[in-house]
Structure formats: structure tokens, C-alpha cells
């Protein structure tokens, strides 16, 4: 296991928030509800944040840095503060 660069607790995983653009065709359904059909498999990732599961500090902002942190090859840390977007923002 590795230690979180922010809180120092041992962690074996990170939490990833990924802000993405997706393309949909939107139709009005029979019951009056909107129906969404994804038309492209290609997803454009706008931003990734990888958080410590213990303190919720952002410790990496790319897959490469997250992997290096979990492998113990880097100490991580990005100095961007608490969760910037997501359910707790």
C-alpha cells in the first residue's frame, strides 16, 4: 500500500471524477418524457481528478500520475484543494 500525500493514511485505491462531453440524440417519447440515445462511443474527457478515499483531497489529475502514485513511484499531490466538482462540490 501507499500513503496519501495529503493526509498520510495508507490507501490502496483512488476515487476518480471524470468530467466528460457525450453526444446524444434527444427525442420526445410516447409518455411525454425525453429519450436520450448516445450516438457516439467517443467520449471527450475534459478533466480528471483522482481523490484520496480517506480525505477527499485531489492527489492526481491524470491517469499517469494516478498510476505512479498507486505504484509508489511518486508522492503525488497537486495543490488544488478539496473536490472541485462532483456530488460534494
C-alpha positions as CSV (number, residue, x, y, z in Angstrom):
1,X,0.0,0.0,0.0
2,X,1.0,3.6,-0.4
3,X,0.3,6.7,1.7
4,X,-1.9,9.7,0.7
5,X,0.4,12.7,0.1
6,X,-2.2,14.9,1.8
7,X,-3.4,13.1,4.9
8,X,-0.7,10.4,5.2
9,X,-3.2,7.5,5.6
10,X,-2.5,4.2,3.8
11,X,-4.6,3.8,0.6
12,X,-4.9,1.0,-2.0
13,X,-7.2,2.9,-4.4
14,X,-8.3,6.4,-5.5
15,X,-11.7,7.9,-6.4
16,X,-11.9,9.3,-9.9
17,X,-14.2,12.1,-11.0
18,X,-14.2,12.5,-14.8
19,X,-15.9,15.4,-16.4
20,X,-16.9,14.4,-20.0
21,X,-18.7,15.5,-23.1
22,X,-21.0,13.0,-24.7
23,X,-23.2,13.3,-27.8
24,X,-26.9,12.3,-27.7
25,X,-30.0,12.4,-30.0
26,X,-32.9,13.6,-27.8
27,X,-36.5,12.7,-28.8
28,X,-39.9,13.1,-27.1
29,X,-41.2,9.7,-26.0
30,X,-44.8,8.5,-26.1
31,X,-45.3,9.3,-22.4
32,X,-44.0,12.9,-22.9
33,X,-40.6,12.1,-21.4
34,X,-37.4,12.8,-23.1
35,X,-35.5,9.8,-24.5
36,X,-31.7,10.1,-24.9
37,X,-29.8,7.9,-27.4
38,X,-26.0,8.1,-27.3
39,X,-24.8,8.5,-30.9
40,X,-21.0,8.3,-30.5
41,X,-18.9,6.0,-28.4
42,X,-16.1,8.5,-28.5
43,X,-16.1,10.4,-25.2
44,X,-14.1,13.6,-24.8
45,X,-12.7,13.8,-21.3
46,X,-12.5,17.5,-20.2
47,X,-10.9,16.9,-16.8
48,X,-9.9,14.1,-14.5
49,X,-9.5,14.3,-10.7
50,X,-8.2,11.5,-8.6
51,X,-9.0,11.8,-4.9
52,X,-7.8,10.1,-1.7
53,X,-10.7,7.9,-0.5
54,X,-9.9,9.0,3.1
55,X,-9.6,12.8,3.0
56,X,-11.1,13.5,-0.5
57,X,-8.1,15.7,-1.4
58,X,-7.2,15.7,-5.1
59,X,-3.9,13.9,-5.4
60,X,-3.5,13.4,-9.2
61,X,-5.1,15.0,-12.3
62,X,-4.0,12.4,-14.9
63,X,-4.2,8.7,-15.3
64,X,-0.4,8.5,-15.5
65,X,0.1,10.4,-12.2
66,X,-2.6,8.3,-10.5
67,X,-0.9,5.1,-11.6
68,X,2.5,6.3,-10.5
69,X,1.0,7.2,-7.1
70,X,-0.6,3.8,-6.6
71,X,2.6,2.1,-7.7
72,X,4.6,4.1,-5.1
73,X,6.7,5.7,-7.8
74,X,5.7,9.3,-6.9
75,X,4.4,11.0,-3.8
76,X,1.6,12.7,-5.8
77,X,-0.2,15.9,-4.7
78,X,-1.5,18.7,-6.9
79,X,-2.3,21.6,-4.5
80,X,-5.8,22.2,-5.9
81,X,-7.7,21.7,-2.6
82,X,-10.8,19.8,-1.9
83,X,-13.1,18.3,-4.5
84,X,-13.7,20.9,-7.2
85,X,-16.8,19.3,-8.8
86,X,-18.9,16.3,-8.2
87,X,-21.6,15.4,-5.6
88,X,-19.8,17.2,-2.8
89,X,-18.7,20.3,-4.6
